[in-house]
Amino acid sequence: MNVTDYNFDLPQELIAQDPLEDRSSSRLLVLNKETGEMEHRVFRDIVEYLHPGDCLVINDTKVIPARLLGVKEDTGAHVEVLLLKRKENDIWETLVKPGKKCRPGAVLSFGDGLLKGTVLDVVDEGNRLIQFSYEGIFEQILDQLGQMPLPPYITHQLKDKNRYQTVYAVHEGSAAAPTAGLHFTKELLKQIEDMGVKIAHVTLHVGLGTFRPVKVDNILDHHMHSEFYMVEESEAKKINDTKAEGGRVICVGTTSCRTIESATDENGILKAGSGWTEIFIYPGYKFKILDCLITNFHLPESTLVMLVSALAGRENILNAYQEAIKERYRFFSFGDAMFIK
């Protein structure tokens, strides 16, 4: 399977740079995964495609303001640090730019010394382990100094940090938002619950690997980054009961999908618990528990395009993407949505 099989040409101007004023007013392309048929709707119309007895699975991770701008203490040179994974003792795995100047022993200063970091080691893919020192509570300092880690294709400054959070974000730890969830308002979620649709919460802390292009020709040679997930007993029961009663399990976003597919056994039973997943879903994968998916439009040659192709078929997905381009849909994180049913 060649990575170029998942390429498509996207006009630059279709990459959404800003979120819409009303989250639920984005457009919705509805794709029938069996027939390839498409409909053009508005996102709040999603209620017409949900049925009593279905279960909507949402990822309640919260993005941390993980982008820190600072200086090297010895030279005053500017550095940018992106927090990726929290380790023990205030040590984080980070992405540093420019990395070559930040060798082990280098001390970085943020907010005029409010936060300091010492580079301990260089690990996989050139990431740096940094130990931070500060007075007070780390999360409060990060909230004061940090910026939202917007994807590289978004060049506009985000005016309101909350617009890169879902309305149901709870558990801090993501370096990127589960963007399919950005279309939901609290009112829309209440309307869905009032219809008799269960809403199950899972948590997967999204890593930056989400945006990394696949750099190998054969996708089978690609190694997925690992992400931490949690599934509570009560939420696993909601999802398992839905399947047992003949309802559909509908994931909001590829992150919710990766979570429940990682935690489901070969008999199709979702197990409560937590752990790290490196699941890579591409055509040929047999879904164990997911039935339908609400998702945004993804980068060419990305693992996420491969995931949706596994669900709906590569040809159907590429046809839908061409249709979305023709109809001037907005792409990627702040863009429009797709419902694969």
C-alpha positions in Angstrom: 0.0 0.0 0.0 1.6 3.2 -1.2 1.3 6.5 0.6 0.7 8.3 -2.7 -2.6 6.4 -2.9 -3.9 8.8 -0.3 -2.8 12.0 -1.9 -5.1 14.8 -3.2 -4.6 18.4 -4.3 -6.1 20.9 -1.9 -6.3 24.6 -2.8 -4.5 26.5 -0.1 -7.4 28.9 0.4 -9.7 26.1 1.5 -7.6 25.6 4.7 -9.8 27.2 7.4 -7.8 29.8 9.4 -10.4 30.8 11.9 -13.3 29.1 13.8 -16.9 30.0 12.9 -18.8 32.3 15.2 -21.4 29.6 15.7 -19.8 26.2 16.2 -22.8 24.2 14.9 -23.2 26.2 11.7 -20.3 24.5 9.9 -21.1 22.4 6.8 -21.7 18.7 7.0 -21.0 16.3 4.2 -22.9 13.0 4.8 -21.3 10.0 3.2 -23.0 6.6 2.9 -20.0 4.2 3.4 -21.8 1.3 1.6 -23.0 3.2 -1.5 -20.7 6.2 -1.7 -23.8 8.5 -1.9 -23.4 12.0 -0.5 -25.6 14.8 0.9 -24.7 18.4 1.8 -26.1 19.6 5.1 -25.3 21.9 8.0 -23.7 20.4 11.1 -26.7 21.0 13.4 -28.7 18.7 11.0 -26.7 15.8 12.5 -29.7 15.2 14.8 -31.6 13.9 11.7 -29.1 11.1 11.3 -29.0 9.9 15.0 -31.6 7.5 16.4 -32.8 6.7 19.9 -30.7 3.9 21.2 -27.5 5.1 19.4 -24.5 6.1 21.5 -22.3 9.1 20.7 -18.7 8.6 21.9 -16.9 11.9 22.7 -13.2 12.5 23.7 -13.2 14.8 26.7 -9.5 15.6 26.6 -8.5 19.2 27.2 -5.7 20.9 25.2 -3.0 22.6 27.4 -1.5 25.9 26.3 1.6 23.8 25.4 3.5 26.3 23.2 6.1 28.3 25.2 8.2 31.1 23.8 11.5 31.9 25.7 15.2 32.5 25.5 18.4 30.6 26.2 19.8 32.0 29.4 23.4 32.1 28.3 22.9 33.7 24.8 19.5 35.3 24.9 18.6 33.4 21.7 14.9 32.9 21.1 13.5 29.4 21.5 10.1 27.8 21.1 9.2 24.7 23.2 6.2 22.5 22.6 5.2 20.3 25.5 4.4 16.8 24.3 4.3 14.3 27.2 4.4 14.8 30.9 6.9 12.5 32.7 7.7 12.4 36.4 9.4 15.1 38.5 8.4 18.1 36.3 10.1 16.5 33.3 8.4 16.8 29.9 9.2 15.4 26.5 9.2 18.4 24.2 9.8 19.6 20.7 12.3 22.5 20.6 13.0 25.0 17.9 15.8 25.5 17.0 16.7 22.1 18.5 20.4 22.0 17.6 21.3 24.9 19.9 19.5 23.2 22.9 22.0 20.5 23.9 21.8 18.8 27.3 22.7 21.3 30.0 21.1 24.3 28.3 18.9 26.4 30.5 15.8 28.1 29.0 13.9 30.9 30.6 10.2 31.8 30.0 8.3 34.9 31.2 11.4 36.6 32.5 12.4 33.6 34.7 8.9 32.8 36.0 9.5 29.4 34.5 12.9 27.8 33.8 13.8 24.6 32.0 17.0 22.6 31.8 17.5 20.3 28.8 18.4 16.8 30.2 18.6 14.6 27.1 17.8 14.2 23.4 15.4 11.3 22.7 13.4 9.9 19.7 13.1 12.1 16.6 15.2 14.8 18.2 12.7 15.5 21.0 14.2 17.0 24.2 13.6 16.0 27.8 13.3 19.2 29.8 13.0 19.5 33.6 11.1 22.6 34.6 11.5 24.7 37.8 9.1 27.3 39.1 7.4 28.8 42.2 3.7 27.9 42.6 1.5 25.7 40.5 2.7 24.6 37.1 -0.7 24.6 35.4 -1.3 28.2 36.5 2.0 29.4 35.2 1.4 27.5 31.9 -2.0 29.1 31.6 -0.3 32.5 32.0 2.7 32.0 29.7 1.6 29.3 27.2 -0.1 29.6 23.9 -2.4 27.1 22.2 -0.4 24.7 20.0 -2.3 25.3 16.8 -1.3 23.1 13.8 1.3 24.5 11.5 -1.2 25.1 8.7 -3.1 27.7 10.8 -1.2 31.0 10.5 -3.8 33.3 12.1 -3.5 34.2 15.8 -6.3 32.6 17.9 -8.2 35.4 19.7 -10.0 33.1 22.2 -8.2 30.1 23.6 -11.5 28.3 24.2 -12.3 28.1 20.5 -9.5 25.4 20.3 -11.3 23.4 23.0 -14.5 21.3 22.8 -17.3 22.4 25.0 -17.0 19.2 26.9 -13.2 19.3 27.5 -12.3 18.1 31.0 -9.0 16.2 31.4 -5.9 18.3 30.6 -3.1 16.6 28.6 -3.5 17.1 24.8 -1.1 18.8 22.5 -3.8 19.2 19.9 -7.6 19.3 19.9 -9.9 16.5 19.0 -11.3 18.8 16.3 -14.4 16.9 15.2 -15.8 17.8 18.6 -15.4 21.5 18.0 -18.7 21.6 16.0 -20.8 20.7 19.1 -22.5 23.3 21.3 -23.9 22.4 24.8 -27.4 23.0 23.4 -26.9 20.6 20.5 -25.6 17.9 22.9 -28.6 18.4 25.1 -30.9 18.1 22.1 -29.2 14.8 21.2 -29.5 13.4 24.7 -33.2 14.4 24.9 -33.7 12.3 21.7 -32.7 9.2 23.6 -29.1 9.0 22.3 -26.6 8.0 25.0 -23.4 10.1 25.2 -20.3 8.2 26.4 -17.1 10.0 27.5 -13.7 8.6 26.8 -10.3 10.3 27.0 -7.4 10.2 24.6 -4.6 12.8 25.0 -3.9 13.8 21.4 -0.2 13.8 20.4 1.4 16.0 17.7 2.0 12.8 15.7 -1.6 13.4 14.5 -0.2 16.1 12.1 3.0 14.3 11.1 3.0 13.2 7.5 3.8 9.6 6.7 7.4 9.6 5.6 7.7 6.1 4.2 6.5 4.9 0.7 4.9 1.8 2.0 2.4 2.7 4.7 3.0 -0.7 6.4 6.4 0.6 7.4 5.0 3.6 9.2 5.4 3.6 13.0 2.5 5.3 14.9 3.2 7.6 17.9 1.8 6.5 21.2 -1.1 8.3 23.0 -2.5 7.8 26.5 -6.2 6.9 26.8 -8.7 6.2 29.6 -12.1 4.4 29.5 -14.2 4.5 32.7 -16.4 1.4 33.6 -19.6 3.4 33.4 -18.8 4.6 29.9 -17.7 1.2 28.6 -21.1 -0.2 29.9 -23.0 2.5 27.9 -21.2 1.5 24.7 -21.4 -2.2 25.3 -25.1 -2.0 26.1 -25.7 0.0 23.0 -24.2 -2.8 20.8 -26.1 -5.5 22.7 -29.4 -3.7 22.2 -28.8 -3.2 18.5 -27.9 0.5 18.6 -25.1 2.2 16.7 -21.8 3.3 18.2 -21.0 6.7 16.6 -17.5 8.2 17.4 -16.9 11.9 17.3 -13.5 12.1 15.8 -10.7 9.7 15.0 -9.4 10.1 18.5 -12.5 8.6 20.1 -12.4 5.9 17.4 -8.8 5.0 18.2 -9.6 4.8 21.9 -12.5 2.4 21.7 -10.9 0.3 19.0 -7.8 0.0 21.1 -9.7 -1.0 24.2 -12.1 -3.5 22.6 -11.3 -7.2 22.6 -11.7 -9.7 19.8 -15.3 -10.5 20.9 -16.3 -6.9 20.4 -16.5 -6.1 24.1 -15.0 -2.7 25.2 -12.9 -3.0 28.3 -12.6 -0.2 30.9 -9.1 0.8 31.8 -6.2 3.0 30.7 -3.0 2.6 28.8 -1.0 3.7 25.8 -2.1 3.0 22.2 -0.2 3.0 19.0 -3.1 1.7 16.9 -2.8 2.3 13.2 -6.0 1.9 11.3 -5.8 1.6 7.5 -7.7 -0.2 4.8 -8.1 -3.9 5.6 -8.7 -3.2 9.3 -11.9 -4.8 10.6 -13.7 -2.4 13.1 -14.5 -4.2 16.3 -17.1 -1.8 17.8 -17.4 1.4 15.8 -20.3 1.8 13.4 -20.2 5.4 12.2 -17.9 8.4 12.5 -18.2 12.1 12.7 -14.9 13.6 11.5 -13.2 16.6 9.9 -11.4 16.6 6.6 -7.8 15.5 6.9 -4.4 16.2 5.5 -3.3 14.4 2.3 -1.2 11.3 2.9 -2.0 11.4 6.6 -2.8 8.4 8.9 -6.2 10.0 9.4 -7.1 9.8 5.7 -6.1 6.1 5.9 -8.3 5.6 8.9 -11.4 7.0 7.3 -10.6 5.0 4.1 -10.6 1.9 6.2 -14.1 2.7 7.3 -15.7 3.9 4.0 -13.3 2.7 1.3 -10.5 4.7 -0.3 -12.4 5.4 -3.5 -15.5 6.7 -1.6 -13.3 8.9 0.6 -11.3 10.4 -2.2 -14.6 11.0 -4.2 -16.0 12.7 -1.1 -12.9 14.9 -0.7 -13.1 15.9 -4.4 -16.8 16.8 -3.9 -15.9 18.9 -0.8 -13.2 20.7 -2.8 -15.6 21.4 -5.6 -18.2 22.7 -3.2 -15.6 24.8 -1.4 -15.9 23.2 2.0 -13.4 24.4 4.7 -10.7 21.9 5.5 -8.8 20.7 8.6 -9.0 21.8 12.3 -11.3 24.8 12.0 -13.0 23.4 8.9 -16.2 21.6 8.1 -17.3 18.1 9.0 -18.2 14.8 7.5 -20.6 12.1 8.8 -19.7 8.6 7.6 -22.8 6.4 8.1 
